[in-house]
């Protein structure tokens, strides 16, 4: 297994660095089960992305002129309730907020009442029945730590669409972190994200190559 470690200043730089890594070092395969079954992906064996200043604005990628942005501030603002509330709309099998809503409040309470030196402030996504879903949750956990006066997030994605999912997911999670840090009374901290399924679908290879400033094959 090849472990790819990416150090980034902010969310935009993390996205561009990951694009380059997946396009240059990723392996190509045909999807046998899951979203876009029968089509191709390029992905990394295992990626660890350390983002030191995820709160830098804008939270959206600074894409080259003429290339469509994979997300927007409006979409991110609408995505936040998906993380924080348990409302499931028609056609949805789940939302992250369905699992996270009560845990967010409990983690805030834990830090306020018991102090910062704990390893128990972990928020899980999914349950034993998730494996039976057509598309189980991609984000599976948000671990937290208050260190150096800041709230830090540690994320794990079982599968992660780099083109559109990555920038929207991280921007939404960053807003959640800022909210929780404010409630706890500490500063906003770093994000360390991990995935053994960081990938690009074949439909995005061409535009991802242009965005990353790479020469097409």
Protein Blocks (a to p, Z undefined) as FASTA:
>chain_A
ZZdddddfblmlmmmmmmmmmmmmmccdddfbdehihiacdddfbdcdddfblmbccfbd
cddehiacfbdfklmmmmmmmmmpccdcehiabdfklmmmmmmmmmmmmmmmnojbdckl
ccdeddfklmmpmbdcfblbdcdddeehiacdddddfbdcfklmmmmmmmmmmmmmmmmm
mmnopacdddddddfkbccdfklmmmmmmmnopacZZ
